[in-house]
Amino acid sequence: MHHLLPVLVAVPLLGATLLVAGGRRLPRVVAETVGCAFAAGTAGLAIVLLLNSSPPLTEWVGGWTPEGGESVGIVLVGDGPGLGMAALASLLTVAALAYSWHYFDEAPRRHAGSFPALMLLFQGGMCGFAVAGDLFNAFVFFELMSVVAYALTGHRVEEAKAVQGALSFGVLNSLGAYAVLMGIGLLYARTGELAMVKIGEGLDRHGGPDALTLAAFALVLTGLLVKAAAVPFHFWLPDAHAVAPTPVCMLLSGVMVELGAYGVWRIYRTIFSGPAGIPASDLERALVVLGVLTAVVGAVMCWYQRHIKRLLAYSTVAHMGLFLIGIGIGIGSLSPEADDGVALYILGHAGVKAALFACTGVLLDRYGSVDEHALHGRARRLRGVAVLYVVGALSLAGLPPFGIGLGKAVLEESVGGSLTVLFVAVSAVTAGAVLRVAARVFFGLGTQPGDASSYETTGISEEPETRHRLRRVPDTMTAVPAVLLVASLAVGAVPDFAAAVGHAVSGGAAPSPHWTVAGLLLGLTSTLLALGLATFAVTRTKPPGEPSWMAPLRRLQSGHIGDYVAWMLVGTTLLAALALPGVLNG
C-alpha cells in the first residue's frame, strides 16, 4: 500500500492539469463533474490508506532510498494522523465542490475549469503537507497551499475588497513561509538532513539545545502558527474570510488552519522532542500561553461582530486557541488522551464550521448581505437553513453527542482546573454569537439594532457570489451543510468511530475516547450558557453599546499590512522567549 502514497498527491494535481488544459473547451457541467470525480477519488484513496496505516506506511519517491544512513530523496509517511488529515481535507474538498455546483451562473473568465482546478490544487497541497516526511517538501506543499488559497481568496478579482483581503493573506502567509525556509536552512546547516526524523537524530548528536536550535524552532513554528491563525499571527484570517467565496471559506476554516496546528504537533514530535530539542515543558508553556491568548481574543472579537463571515472567522480563531492548548498539554504532560481529544475536536469542528459558512453563503446569495443587523427578520422563509444554523450553533457550543462536544469533553478532562473554565466560556461565547445571529436573522427576535460606528466592518451591500440573487436555493446548497452536520454528529455519537480515531492517533496508548458524566454536564453547561447569552442579546429593549475597552482591540485589526507584519514579529519574539528557559538550562 505504501506505493500509493505519491498517488494521493498526484491524482488531484493531474485533475487540475486536465481542467486547466481543457477547461476553455469543456462544457461547465463536464468541468465540474471532472473536478468532483478527481476530488472524490482522492478522498477514497486517502480513506483506504488510512484503514491500512498500521504500521505506518513509508515511501521514498522515485526509489531514492537512504544509502548508509544518508538520504537525499523525498519521503512520504502515511500514519494515522497524517492520513486522517489528508482524508479530512479531501472530503471537505468534495463537499465544497458539491456546494459550488453551478455556483457561479457564468464560469469565471469564461474558463469553466478554473475554479475546480484551483480547488484540486488546494487539495493536492493539503494532502502533500499532511503526509510529507521531509521538512523541505513539507514547505513546498505548504507554499502550494498558500499560493492557491491566495488565488481562491481573490477569485473575484474585479472587486477591490477581494484584492485587499487576498493581498493581506498573501503577504502574511508568504512571510510565514520565509520564516519556515530560514528555519529549514538553520536545521540543514546543523544536521545536513531534510528528513524530519533524521533532523531530530542529527540535533541529538550535536548535544544540548542552543541558540541555533531555538532560532530554528521559533522560525518554523512562526510559519505554522501563521497558517493556524493563532494570535498575534491571525490578522489575515478575518480579512480573507470576509471576501473569499463561500466554498473557499469552508476549506480555510474547516481544514487549512487545522493543518497549521497539525504541523506544530508533527514537527515538534519528529524534530524538536529529543534531548537536544526544545523541552516539552517549554513547548507546553508556549502553546498554552498562545492558546489562551488566541481563545480569549477570538471569542471576544467574535461576540462583537455584525459581519457574519467575520464572526465565524473569529470563532475559528477562538477554537484554534483551544486546539493549541490541547496540543501543548498532550505534549507537555505526555497525555495521549489530549491528542485524541484534539483529533476529535478538529473533526467535529471541520464539519460544523463548513456547514455554518455554507448556510451563510445562502444568505449572501439570496439577500446580498451578510450583515446581522440589516438581515433582521428577512430570512424567516428559509426554515430549513434556519434549522441547520441553529443545529450548527448548538454543536459549536459542545452539545452532546456532537463530535465537538466529545472532543471538548476529553480535552477538558485532560487540561483540568481553570483551563476547563476557559473551554466552557469560549464555547459558550462563540456559540452564543452564532445563536444570536440565528435568532435575529431567521426568526426576527428582538428589536432591530441601530447602526453603530464602532463596528469596523459591516456586511451591508455585499455582492452575491452568484451572478444574480437567488430566488430559489439550490438543493446542493442545503444538502451539503446537512450532510456535514450529520457527519459531525457521527464523530461523537458513534462509539466505534471515536475508538478508531483514538487508535489512529495514539496507537491504543490511551483508553478509547468516550463520554463521561462530567463531559456530558460540561457540554450541557456550555450549551445552556450559549442559549442564555443569545437570549440576553436579543431581548434587551435597547441593545447594549460596545464597551470602551473594545476600541483598542478593534484597532489592532487595522487592515494595514505593515501593522500585521509588526505583530507577526512580536509573536515570533514571544514564542522564542517562552521557549528560552529550556535552552538556557540545556
C-alpha positions as CSV (number, residue, x, y, z in Angstrom):
1,M,0.0,0.0,0.0
2,H,2.9,2.4,0.6
3,H,3.5,2.7,-3.1
4,L,0.1,4.5,-3.3
5,L,1.2,7.4,-1.1
6,P,2.5,9.5,-4.0
7,V,-0.7,8.9,-5.9
8,L,-2.6,10.6,-3.1
9,V,-0.9,13.9,-4.2
10,A,-0.7,13.1,-7.9
11,V,-4.4,12.5,-8.5
12,P,-5.7,16.0,-7.7
13,L,-2.7,17.6,-9.4
14,L,-3.5,15.5,-12.5
15,G,-7.1,16.5,-12.4
16,A,-6.2,20.2,-12.1
17,T,-3.8,19.9,-15.1
18,L,-6.5,18.4,-17.2
19,L,-9.0,21.1,-16.2
20,V,-6.5,23.9,-16.9
21,A,-5.6,22.4,-20.3
22,G,-9.2,21.7,-21.5
23,G,-11.3,24.0,-19.3
24,R,-12.0,26.5,-22.0
25,R,-13.4,23.9,-24.4
26,L,-15.3,21.8,-21.8
27,P,-19.0,22.5,-21.0
28,R,-19.4,23.7,-17.5
29,V,-21.2,20.5,-16.3
30,V,-18.3,18.4,-17.6
31,A,-15.6,20.5,-15.9
32,E,-17.4,20.4,-12.6
33,T,-18.1,16.7,-12.9
34,V,-14.4,16.1,-13.6
35,G,-13.4,18.2,-10.6
36,C,-15.7,16.3,-8.3
37,A,-14.6,12.9,-9.6
38,F,-10.9,13.6,-9.0
39,A,-11.6,15.1,-5.6
40,A,-13.8,12.1,-4.6
41,G,-11.2,9.6,-6.0
42,T,-8.5,11.2,-3.8
43,A,-10.8,11.1,-0.8
44,G,-11.5,7.4,-1.3
45,L,-7.8,6.6,-1.7
46,A,-7.0,8.6,1.5
47,I,-9.6,6.6,3.4
48,V,-8.2,3.2,2.0
49,L,-4.7,4.2,3.0
50,L,-5.9,5.3,6.4
51,L,-7.5,2.0,7.1
52,N,-4.2,0.3,6.2
53,S,-1.9,2.6,8.0
54,S,-0.9,0.3,10.9
55,P,2.1,0.1,10.9
56,P,2.8,3.5,9.3
57,L,3.4,3.5,5.6
58,T,6.7,4.9,4.2
59,E,7.6,5.6,0.6
60,W,10.8,7.1,-0.8
61,V,9.5,8.7,-4.0
62,G,11.4,7.6,-7.2
63,G,13.2,4.8,-5.3
64,W,15.7,7.2,-3.6
65,T,16.1,5.1,-0.5
66,P,18.7,6.0,2.1
67,E,22.2,4.6,1.5
68,G,24.5,4.1,4.5
69,G,22.0,6.0,6.7
70,E,22.2,9.1,4.4
71,S,19.2,10.3,2.5
72,V,18.6,12.9,-0.2
73,G,15.2,11.7,-1.6
74,I,11.6,12.7,-0.9
75,V,10.0,10.6,1.8
76,L,6.2,10.4,2.4
77,V,4.9,9.0,5.7
78,G,1.4,7.7,5.9
79,D,0.4,7.2,9.6
80,G,-3.0,7.7,11.3
81,P,-2.8,11.5,12.0
82,G,-1.3,12.4,8.6
83,L,-3.7,10.3,6.5
84,G,-6.5,11.3,8.7
85,M,-5.8,15.0,7.9
86,A,-5.5,14.1,4.2
87,A,-8.8,12.3,4.3
88,L,-10.5,15.3,6.1
89,A,-9.0,17.7,3.5
90,S,-10.2,15.6,0.7
91,L,-13.7,15.0,2.0
92,L,-14.2,18.7,2.7
93,T,-12.9,19.5,-0.9
94,V,-15.6,17.2,-2.2
95,A,-18.2,19.0,-0.1
96,A,-17.1,22.4,-1.2
97,L,-17.2,21.4,-4.9
98,A,-20.6,19.8,-4.5
99,Y,-21.8,23.0,-2.7
100,S,-20.5,25.2,-5.6
101,W,-22.1,23.1,-8.3
102,H,-23.3,25.7,-10.8
103,Y,-22.4,28.2,-8.0
104,F,-21.3,30.9,-10.5
105,D,-24.0,31.5,-13.1
106,E,-21.3,32.2,-15.6
107,A,-17.9,30.5,-15.4
108,P,-15.3,32.9,-14.2
109,R,-13.4,34.5,-17.1
110,R,-15.3,32.0,-19.4
111,H,-13.0,29.2,-18.3
112,A,-15.2,26.5,-16.8
113,G,-12.2,24.6,-15.4
114,S,-10.5,27.4,-13.5
115,F,-12.3,27.2,-10.2
116,P,-12.4,23.4,-9.8
117,A,-8.8,23.2,-10.9
118,L,-7.7,25.6,-8.2
119,M,-9.7,23.6,-5.7
120,L,-7.9,20.4,-6.8
121,L,-4.6,22.1,-6.5
122,F,-5.5,23.2,-3.0
123,Q,-6.5,19.6,-2.2
124,G,-3.2,18.3,-3.5
125,G,-1.2,20.8,-1.4
126,M,-3.1,19.9,1.7
127,C,-2.7,16.1,1.2
128,G,1.0,16.6,0.4
129,F,1.6,18.6,3.6
130,A,-0.2,16.0,5.6
131,V,2.0,13.1,4.5
132,A,5.3,14.8,3.9
133,G,8.1,13.1,5.8
134,D,10.9,15.6,5.0
135,L,10.8,19.2,6.1
136,F,11.7,20.9,2.8
137,N,8.9,19.2,0.8
138,A,6.5,19.9,3.7
139,F,7.5,23.6,3.0
140,V,6.9,23.1,-0.8
141,F,3.4,21.8,-0.1
142,F,2.9,24.5,2.5
143,E,3.6,27.1,-0.2
144,L,1.4,25.3,-2.8
145,M,-1.5,25.6,-0.3
146,S,-0.7,29.3,0.3
147,V,-0.4,30.3,-3.4
148,V,-3.6,28.5,-4.4
149,A,-5.5,29.8,-1.3
150,Y,-4.3,33.3,-2.2
151,A,-5.8,32.9,-5.7
152,L,-9.0,31.5,-4.4
153,T,-9.4,34.2,-1.8
154,G,-9.1,36.9,-4.5
155,H,-11.1,34.9,-7.1
156,R,-13.5,37.8,-7.6
157,V,-10.6,39.9,-8.7
158,E,-12.8,42.7,-10.1
159,E,-13.7,43.7,-6.5
160,A,-11.3,45.9,-4.6
161,K,-12.2,44.3,-1.3
162,A,-11.3,40.8,-2.6
163,V,-7.9,42.1,-3.8
164,Q,-7.2,43.7,-0.5
165,G,-8.2,40.6,1.5
166,A,-6.2,38.4,-0.8
167,L,-3.2,40.7,-0.6
168,S,-3.2,40.6,3.2
169,F,-3.5,36.8,3.1
170,G,-0.7,36.5,0.5
171,V,1.8,38.8,2.3
172,L,1.4,37.4,5.8
173,N,1.4,33.7,4.7
174,S,4.4,34.4,2.4
175,L,6.4,35.9,5.3
176,G,5.4,32.9,7.4
177,A,6.8,30.7,4.6
178,Y,10.0,32.6,4.5
179,A,10.3,32.1,8.3
180,V,9.9,28.3,7.8
181,L,12.5,28.3,5.0
182,M,15.0,30.2,7.2
183,G,14.4,27.7,9.9
184,I,14.9,24.8,7.5
185,G,18.2,26.4,6.4
186,L,19.5,26.5,10.0
187,L,18.5,22.9,10.6
188,Y,20.1,21.7,7.4
189,A,23.3,23.6,8.3
190,R,23.4,21.9,11.6
191,T,22.5,18.3,10.6
192,G,22.9,18.0,6.8
193,E,19.5,16.3,6.7
194,L,16.0,17.2,5.5
195,A,14.0,14.1,6.5
196,M,12.3,15.1,9.7
197,V,13.3,12.0,11.8
198,K,16.9,12.4,10.5
199,I,17.0,16.0,11.5
200,G,15.9,15.1,15.0
201,E,18.6,12.5,15.3
202,G,21.2,14.9,13.9
203,L,20.3,17.5,16.5
204,D,20.6,15.0,19.3
205,R,24.1,14.1,18.0
206,H,25.2,17.7,18.5
207,G,24.4,17.9,22.2
208,G,22.0,20.0,24.2
209,P,19.8,22.8,22.8
210,D,21.4,26.1,21.9
211,A,20.7,29.4,20.2
212,L,20.6,27.8,16.7
213,T,18.0,25.2,17.8
214,L,15.9,27.9,19.5
215,A,16.0,30.2,16.4
216,A,15.1,27.3,14.1
217,F,12.2,26.3,16.4
218,A,10.8,29.9,16.6
219,L,11.1,30.4,12.8
220,V,9.5,27.1,11.8
221,L,6.7,27.4,14.3
222,T,6.1,31.0,13.3
223,G,5.2,29.9,9.8
224,L,2.9,27.2,11.1
225,L,1.2,29.4,13.6
226,V,0.5,32.0,10.8
227,K,-1.2,29.3,8.9
228,A,-3.1,28.2,12.1
229,A,-4.2,31.9,12.6
230,A,-3.0,31.9,16.3
231,V,-2.9,35.3,18.0
232,P,-0.9,37.5,17.1
233,F,-0.5,35.8,13.7
234,H,-4.2,35.8,13.0
235,F,-5.0,39.1,11.3
236,W,-5.2,37.7,7.8
237,L,-8.0,35.3,8.6
238,P,-11.0,37.6,9.2
239,D,-9.9,39.8,6.2
240,A,-9.7,36.8,4.0
241,H,-12.9,35.2,5.1
242,A,-14.8,38.4,4.6
243,V,-14.0,38.4,0.8
244,A,-13.3,34.7,-0.1
245,P,-16.1,32.8,-1.9
246,T,-18.1,30.7,0.5
247,P,-16.7,27.3,-0.8
248,V,-13.2,28.6,-0.1
249,C,-14.2,29.7,3.4
250,M,-15.4,26.2,4.1
251,L,-11.9,24.9,3.4
252,L,-10.0,27.7,5.1
253,S,-11.8,27.4,8.4
254,G,-12.6,23.7,8.0
255,V,-9.2,22.3,7.4
256,M,-6.4,24.6,6.3
257,V,-5.9,26.4,9.7
258,E,-6.2,23.0,11.4
259,L,-3.3,21.8,9.2
260,G,-1.2,24.6,10.8
261,A,-1.9,23.1,14.2
262,Y,-1.2,19.6,12.9
263,G,2.1,20.9,11.6
264,V,3.1,22.2,15.0
265,W,2.3,18.8,16.6
266,R,4.0,16.8,13.8
267,I,7.2,18.8,13.6
268,Y,7.8,19.1,17.3
269,R,7.4,15.4,17.8
270,T,9.7,14.4,15.0
271,I,12.3,17.1,15.2
272,F,12.4,19.0,18.4
273,S,11.3,16.5,21.0
274,G,14.7,14.8,21.6
275,P,17.3,15.6,24.2
276,A,18.8,18.3,22.0
277,G,15.5,19.9,21.1
278,I,13.1,22.1,23.0
279,P,12.0,20.6,26.3
280,A,8.4,19.5,26.3
281,S,7.6,21.7,29.3
282,D,8.7,24.8,27.4
283,L,6.6,23.9,24.4
284,E,3.7,23.3,26.7
285,R,4.2,26.8,28.2
286,A,4.5,28.4,24.8
287,L,1.4,26.7,23.3
288,V,-0.8,27.2,26.4
289,V,0.1,30.9,26.6
290,L,-0.6,31.5,22.9
291,G,-3.6,29.2,23.1
292,V,-5.2,31.2,26.0
293,L,-4.5,34.5,24.2
294,T,-5.9,33.2,21.0
295,A,-9.0,31.7,22.6
296,V,-9.8,34.9,24.6
297,V,-9.2,37.4,21.8
298,G,-11.0,35.3,19.2
299,A,-14.1,34.8,21.5
300,V,-14.3,38.5,22.4
301,M,-13.9,39.7,18.8
302,C,-16.4,37.0,17.7
303,W,-19.1,38.3,20.0
304,Y,-18.8,41.9,18.8
305,Q,-19.0,41.3,15.1
306,R,-22.0,42.0,12.9
307,H,-20.4,40.9,9.7
308,I,-21.4,37.2,9.8
309,K,-18.5,35.8,7.9
310,R,-16.0,37.7,10.1
311,L,-17.9,36.5,13.1
312,L,-17.5,32.9,12.0
313,A,-13.8,33.6,11.2
314,Y,-13.1,34.9,14.7
315,S,-14.9,31.8,16.1
316,T,-12.4,29.7,14.2
317,V,-9.6,31.8,15.8
318,A,-11.1,31.2,19.3
319,H,-11.4,27.4,18.8
320,M,-7.9,27.3,17.4
321,G,-6.7,28.6,20.7
322,L,-8.4,25.6,22.4
323,F,-6.7,23.2,19.9
324,L,-3.3,24.7,20.7
325,I,-3.9,24.3,24.5
326,G,-4.8,20.7,23.9
327,I,-1.7,20.1,21.8
328,G,0.5,21.7,24.4
329,I,-1.0,19.7,27.3
330,G,-0.7,16.5,25.3
331,I,3.0,17.0,24.6
332,G,4.0,18.5,27.9
333,S,2.1,16.1,30.1
334,L,2.7,13.1,27.8
335,S,-1.1,12.7,27.6
336,P,-2.3,10.6,24.6
337,E,-5.9,11.4,25.8
338,A,-5.3,15.0,25.0
339,D,-4.1,14.1,21.5
340,D,-7.2,12.0,20.9
341,G,-9.4,14.9,22.2
342,V,-7.8,17.4,19.8
343,A,-8.3,15.0,16.9
344,L,-12.0,14.5,17.6
345,Y,-12.4,18.2,18.3
346,I,-10.8,19.0,14.9
347,L,-13.0,16.5,13.0
348,G,-16.2,17.8,14.7
349,H,-15.3,21.5,14.2
350,A,-14.5,21.0,10.5
351,G,-17.9,19.7,9.7
352,V,-19.8,22.3,11.8
353,K,-17.8,25.3,10.7
354,A,-18.0,24.4,7.0
355,A,-21.8,23.9,7.4
356,L,-22.2,27.4,9.0
357,F,-20.3,29.0,6.2
358,A,-22.4,27.2,3.7
359,C,-25.6,28.5,5.3
360,T,-24.1,32.0,5.4
361,G,-23.4,31.7,1.7
362,V,-27.1,31.1,1.2
363,L,-27.9,34.4,3.0
364,L,-25.4,36.3,0.9
365,D,-26.7,34.9,-2.4
366,R,-30.3,35.3,-1.5
367,Y,-30.3,38.8,0.1
368,G,-27.0,40.4,-1.0
369,S,-25.9,40.9,2.6
370,V,-24.1,39.1,5.5
371,D,-24.9,41.9,8.0
372,E,-26.6,40.7,11.1
373,H,-28.5,44.0,11.6
374,A,-29.6,44.5,8.0
375,L,-30.9,40.9,7.8
376,H,-33.0,41.2,10.9
377,G,-36.1,39.0,10.2
378,R,-35.6,38.9,6.5
379,A,-34.8,35.1,6.3
380,R,-37.9,33.8,8.0
381,R,-38.9,31.8,4.9
382,L,-35.6,29.9,4.9
383,R,-36.8,27.4,7.6
384,G,-34.5,24.6,6.5
385,V,-31.5,26.8,6.6
386,A,-32.6,28.2,10.0
387,V,-32.7,24.7,11.4
388,L,-29.2,23.9,10.1
389,Y,-27.9,27.2,11.5
390,V,-29.3,26.5,15.0
391,V,-28.0,22.9,15.0
392,G,-24.6,24.1,13.9
393,A,-24.5,26.7,16.7
394,L,-25.6,24.2,19.3
395,S,-22.9,21.8,18.1
396,L,-20.3,24.6,18.3
397,A,-21.3,25.0,22.0
398,G,-20.3,21.4,22.6
399,L,-23.8,19.9,22.9
400,P,-23.7,16.2,23.4
401,P,-23.4,13.9,21.4
402,F,-21.8,16.0,18.6
403,G,-18.1,15.5,17.8
404,I,-17.1,18.9,19.1
405,G,-18.7,18.1,22.4
406,L,-16.9,14.7,22.7
407,G,-13.5,16.2,21.7
408,K,-14.0,19.1,24.1
409,A,-15.1,16.8,26.9
410,V,-11.9,14.6,26.5
411,L,-9.7,17.8,26.5
412,E,-11.4,19.3,29.5
413,E,-10.7,16.2,31.5
414,S,-7.0,16.3,30.3
415,V,-6.4,20.0,30.9
416,G,-8.3,20.3,34.2
417,G,-8.6,23.4,36.5
418,S,-9.0,26.9,35.2
419,L,-8.4,25.8,31.6
420,T,-11.7,23.8,31.8
421,V,-13.5,27.0,32.7
422,L,-11.9,28.7,29.6
423,F,-13.0,25.8,27.3
424,V,-16.6,26.2,28.6
425,A,-16.6,30.0,28.3
426,V,-15.1,30.2,24.8
427,S,-17.5,27.5,23.5
428,A,-20.4,29.4,25.1
429,V,-19.5,32.8,23.8
430,T,-18.8,31.7,20.2
431,A,-21.9,29.6,20.0
432,G,-23.9,32.3,21.7
433,A,-22.9,34.8,19.0
434,V,-24.0,32.4,16.2
435,L,-27.3,31.7,18.0
436,R,-27.8,35.4,18.3
437,V,-27.4,35.7,14.6
438,A,-29.9,32.9,14.0
439,A,-32.4,34.5,16.4
440,R,-32.3,37.8,14.7
441,V,-31.9,36.8,11.0
442,F,-34.1,33.8,10.8
443,F,-36.7,34.4,13.5
444,G,-36.7,38.2,13.7
445,L,-36.4,38.2,17.5
446,G,-35.6,41.3,19.4
447,T,-35.6,44.9,18.2
448,Q,-33.6,45.7,15.2
449,P,-30.3,47.1,16.4
450,G,-29.4,50.5,15.2
451,D,-26.2,51.2,13.2
452,A,-23.1,51.6,15.3
453,S,-20.0,53.4,14.2
454,S,-17.8,51.2,16.5
455,Y,-18.1,48.3,14.1
456,E,-15.1,48.4,11.8
457,T,-16.8,46.3,9.1
458,T,-20.4,45.7,8.3
459,G,-21.8,43.2,5.8
460,I,-24.2,45.5,4.1
461,S,-24.4,45.7,0.3
462,E,-22.2,42.7,-0.4
463,E,-22.3,41.4,-3.9
464,P,-23.8,37.9,-4.3
465,E,-21.4,35.3,-5.3
466,T,-23.8,34.0,-7.9
467,R,-24.5,36.2,-10.9
468,H,-27.9,37.2,-9.7
469,R,-29.6,36.9,-6.3
470,L,-31.1,33.5,-5.8
471,R,-34.9,33.2,-5.9
472,R,-34.7,29.6,-5.1
473,V,-31.9,28.0,-3.0
474,P,-30.4,25.1,-4.9
475,D,-30.7,21.7,-3.2
476,T,-26.9,21.3,-3.2
477,M,-26.6,24.4,-1.0
478,T,-28.7,22.9,1.7
479,A,-27.9,19.2,1.3
480,V,-24.1,19.8,1.8
481,P,-24.4,21.5,5.2
482,A,-26.9,18.9,6.3
483,V,-24.6,16.1,5.5
484,L,-21.7,17.9,7.2
485,L,-23.7,18.3,10.4
486,V,-24.7,14.7,10.3
487,A,-21.1,13.7,9.9
488,S,-20.1,15.9,12.9
489,L,-22.8,14.2,14.9
490,A,-21.5,10.8,14.0
491,V,-18.0,11.7,15.2
492,G,-19.4,12.0,18.8
493,A,-22.3,9.6,18.6
494,V,-20.8,6.5,17.1
495,P,-18.5,4.8,19.7
496,D,-16.6,2.7,17.2
497,F,-15.7,5.8,15.2
498,A,-14.3,7.6,18.3
499,A,-12.4,4.4,19.2
500,A,-10.9,4.2,15.6
501,V,-9.8,7.9,15.8
502,G,-8.1,7.2,19.2
503,H,-6.3,4.2,17.8
504,A,-5.1,6.0,14.7
505,V,-3.8,9.0,16.7
506,S,-2.3,7.4,19.9
507,G,-2.0,3.8,18.7
508,G,-4.0,2.4,21.6
509,A,-1.8,4.1,24.2
510,A,-4.9,5.6,25.8
511,P,-8.4,4.2,26.6
512,S,-10.8,4.8,23.7
513,P,-12.4,8.3,23.9
514,H,-15.9,8.1,25.4
515,W,-18.5,10.2,27.1
516,T,-18.3,10.6,30.8
517,V,-20.8,12.1,33.2
518,A,-18.5,15.1,33.7
519,G,-18.1,15.6,30.0
520,L,-21.9,15.5,29.4
521,L,-22.5,18.0,32.2
522,L,-19.8,20.4,30.9
523,G,-21.2,20.1,27.4
524,L,-24.7,20.9,28.6
525,T,-23.4,23.8,30.7
526,S,-21.7,25.5,27.8
527,T,-24.8,25.0,25.6
528,L,-27.1,26.5,28.3
529,L,-24.7,29.4,28.7
530,A,-24.7,30.0,24.9
531,L,-28.5,30.0,24.9
532,G,-28.5,32.4,27.8
533,L,-26.1,34.8,26.1
534,A,-28.1,34.7,22.9
535,T,-31.3,35.3,24.8
536,F,-29.8,38.2,26.7
537,A,-28.6,39.8,23.5
538,V,-31.9,39.7,21.6
539,T,-34.2,40.5,24.4
540,R,-32.7,43.8,25.5
541,T,-35.0,46.7,24.8
542,K,-32.0,48.7,23.8
543,P,-29.1,46.7,22.6
544,P,-26.1,47.5,24.8
545,G,-23.3,49.5,23.2
546,E,-19.8,48.2,22.7
547,P,-17.6,48.7,25.8
548,S,-14.9,51.3,25.6
549,W,-12.1,48.7,26.2
550,M,-13.0,47.1,22.8
551,A,-11.8,50.0,20.8
552,P,-8.1,49.3,21.2
553,L,-8.7,45.6,20.4
554,R,-10.6,46.5,17.2
555,R,-7.9,48.9,16.1
556,L,-5.5,46.0,16.0
557,Q,-7.4,44.7,13.1
558,S,-6.5,47.8,11.2
559,G,-6.3,46.4,7.6
560,H,-2.8,47.8,7.2
561,I,-0.4,45.0,6.3
562,G,2.5,46.8,8.0
563,D,0.7,46.6,11.3
564,Y,0.1,42.9,10.8
565,V,3.8,42.2,9.9
566,A,4.9,44.1,13.1
567,W,2.6,41.9,15.2
568,M,4.0,38.8,13.5
569,L,7.5,39.8,14.6
570,V,6.1,40.3,18.1
571,G,4.7,36.8,18.0
572,T,8.0,35.3,16.9
573,T,9.8,37.1,19.7
574,L,7.2,35.9,22.2
575,L,7.5,32.3,21.0
576,A,11.3,32.4,21.3
577,A,11.1,34.0,24.8
578,L,8.7,31.3,26.1
579,A,11.0,28.5,24.9
580,L,14.2,30.3,26.1
581,P,14.4,28.8,29.7
582,G,14.9,25.3,28.4
583,V,17.7,26.4,26.1
584,L,19.4,28.2,28.9
585,N,19.1,25.3,31.2
586,G,20.4,23.0,28.5
